[in-house]
């Protein structure tokens, strides 16, 4: 009489394809991979900005005597000093600071939405996701106003050597300084704004599914958590954009 025995391979603790690495699902793991690749992209853009700024002469005079010129890199406080409803009032970086605060608040509400999902509290998930969508939409509106003001320019403009003046900015010249300054502004803030817009669309889709009870029927709100990872990444990137472009 023969007997057959099944030999069980020893567990090595490494990922063999049947387990979740680091207790992360496939979807969350792929989101992390995407965010990592996107971080390299944003990092490359900011490095290009830093190298471009370093290749231009800085303004060495007193800040109160600063004038826009293509000969030196502009001072951010003199470029981004406008605020809606306060025409002609010098408010350095006040509007950008407001935009940053709005985006940080949206990150807080996103954390609360994910936490509510862990508790399987559908109503709270809806509430906090709606607040996140609202803050994200307000940020996009603020960025649209900032772009419009940047393109339109100030009342004074910049005086050229031939006696003419230019107002605002485009991809070939701008009143604030070297053309590359405007190019990088449009490209970096526009690339980030595209990410924010995409995030708002994802939030709206997840919100609709939450209202319809899709995630509650599944027994988890993992999709909300994955969208939250993307949203936190967008907020974190803005901190670096704000630091490099507006503060330094």
FENSULDA-V795844 format. One record per backbone hydrogen bond with DSSP energy under -1.0 kcal/mol. CO is the residue of the C=O (numbers start at 1). NH is the residue of the N-H. If there is no record, write none. Layout:
# FENSULDA-V795844
((CO:NH) (CO:NH))
This chain:
# FENSULDA-V795844
((20:23) (21:24) (25:29) (26:30) (27:31) (28:32) (29:33) (30:34) (31:35) (32:36) (33:37) (34:38) (35:39) (36:40) (37:41) (38:42) (39:43) (40:44) (41:45) (42:46) (43:47) (44:48) (45:49) (46:50) (47:51) (48:52) (49:53) (50:54) (51:55) (53:56) (57:73) (62:65) (63:66) (75:78) (75:79) (76:80) (80:93) (81:91) (83:86) (86:89) (91:94) (93:97) (94:98) (95:99) (96:100) (97:101) (98:102) (99:103) (100:104) (101:105) (102:106) (103:107) (104:108) (105:109) (106:110) (107:111) (108:112) (109:113) (110:114) (111:115) (112:116) (113:117) (114:118) (115:119) (116:121) (117:120) (120:122) (121:125) (122:126) (123:127) (124:128) (125:129) (126:130) (127:131) (128:132) (129:133) (130:134) (131:135) (132:136) (133:137) (134:138) (135:139) (136:140) (137:141) (138:142) (139:143) (140:144) (141:145) (142:146) (143:147) (144:148) (145:149) (146:150) (147:151) (148:152) (149:153) (158:166) (160:163) (164:160) (166:158) (168:175) (173:170) (178:181) (179:183) (180:184) (181:185) (182:186) (183:187) (184:188) (185:189) (186:190) (187:191) (188:192) (189:193) (190:194) (191:195) (192:196) (193:197) (194:198) (195:199) (196:200) (197:201) (198:202) (199:203) (200:204) (201:205) (202:206) (203:207) (204:208) (205:209) (206:210) (207:211) (208:212) (209:214) (210:213) (213:217) (214:218) (215:219) (215:220) (221:225) (222:226) (223:227) (224:228) (225:229) (226:230) (227:231) (228:232) (229:233) (230:234) (231:235) (232:236) (233:237) (234:238) (235:239) (236:240) (237:241) (238:242) (239:243) (240:244) (241:245) (242:246) (242:247) (243:248))
